[in-house]
Amino acid sequence: MIANKWGFRTQAEGKYLGIPLISRRPVKADFQHIIDSVRDRISSWGTRYLSLAGRVTLINSMLTSIPIFSLSHTFMPGNVMAEIEKLIRRFLWSGNLTSNAAHFVAWEQVTKPKSAGGLGIHRLEEWRSILVAKYAFSFLSNADTLWVKCFQAKYENRETIFSTKRGDSWAWKLICQGGTTALHNSMWKIGSGSSTKVMVDAWVDSNPFLRWPTFINTTELLPLTVHHLLGANDEWNQAELHKFFGSELALRIGRLPRLNNEERNSLVWLKSDSTKSPTAALYRDLFRGRELPHNWV
């Protein structure tokens, strides 16, 4: 209607920086250029003699980087990722795309970090959940922005946050894919406490109290926000803390650092540090403690 009135040129679909600009559900054909790019790279290397270590280096430095940008900015169908990983597996074990070779180690083991006994090759499905976690984190921590308000207005009447239904936009599905990762690796730093729910939100550690194996009186606490646990001087109300949580947990809560009472609650990453980005820290933590029983490399 606007285009007709003002004579604008329109285009139903297109690409921007290699990302398909579409309003429908993305399909495999929209990402065929990425699959072809991976296949062309492997074909150009197939005539060379490359050791296993050399092939791993090329996979980690070049092949897995090809779909990363699209993974972090759009909803890539699972069959696209499966096709890319199929090409990578064949190149890893046979060195080309024309011959077959035995896969001596399961793909699940190969894609673990080197510190856990793997080759450090990124599993695209797992890597995507980490890459898009930043959008879910931004959704949670920027409630006053226009784009968040638009999504909240459309999807707020759901049983749980970050739940999807058939027909939801691919943008919302992309946010929801990173939702679990964002929630499990962040917590609220308390300011006024008025927008943080005592039982539902994570504010003592990465798990909300509803997931704790505890004897907390959940019925009485469920409707309350953290603001109700603050006293008249904006410090922790020790009497209320001991009443609801007991002495040990009350002591832990009383030691939590707080923002100024006039500030909004702030969502913070738990896994990042000064030397690593949140994305790198999340990937590292994803495999922490999952070591192979025997080293095979």
C-alpha positions, 0 to 999 in steps of 0.5 A: 500500500505504501509502495503503491502510493509513493511509487517505491520499488519493492522486492519480495525476497533478497539477501543482505550480507549473504543472509536471506531476507524473507518473511516465510519459513527458511528452507534448505534452498535458501542456504544452498549457496553455503552448502555449495561453498563448503563443497567447493572448498573441499573439492579444491583440496581433494587433489592434495595429500593432507594428513589427518592433522592438516584436514582438521586444521582446515576444517576448524579454520575454514570450513566451520567458519563458512556457516557461522555468520548465517548461524548467528543471524538467521534461522538455519534449518536442521537439514542444512546443518546436517548436510554441511556436517556430512560433507565435513565428516567425509572430508575428515576421514577420506580427504575428498568427496568422491571416496568413502572411508571408515569413520573410526571415531563417533562424530560426538567424540570428534566434536568435543574440545581438544581438552576433552579428548576431541578434535575441537570441531564445532558441532553446528547445532550446539554452536548455534545455541551459543551464538544466538544466546546473545539475542535471548540475553539482549531480549531479557536485559533490554525490556525498554527497547522497541524491538523487545516490546514488540516481541513481548506484545505478541508472545508474552501470553505463553506458559513459559518464556522462550516457548514457540508454536507452529506459525511463530516468526523465524526471528522469535524462534531464533531468540528462543533457540538461545533462550535456554543457554542464556537463562542457564548462564546468566543471573540478575544483579539486584537493584530495586528488585521490583522486576525480579521474581523470587522463585522464578528468576535466577538471582542467587545463581544460574538456577531459579529457586523453583529448580532447587531441591529445597524446603523453601515455602514456595507457595508464599514466595511465588507471587513475591519479587525480590523487592519484598526482601529489602528493608526500609533502608534498602538493605536486605531484610534479615528477618524476612530472609531467615523466615523464608530461607533459613540461616545458611541461605539467608547468609548467602543472599545477604552477601550478594552484591547489589546495585544502587536501589534506584537502578534497574536490575541488571542481567549479567553473564556468569561464564565470561571473564576478562580474557574470553568473550561470553561466546567463547566462555559458553562454548568452553563451559558446555563441555567442561567435565565431559572427558573421554575415557581414553585418548585416541588422538 
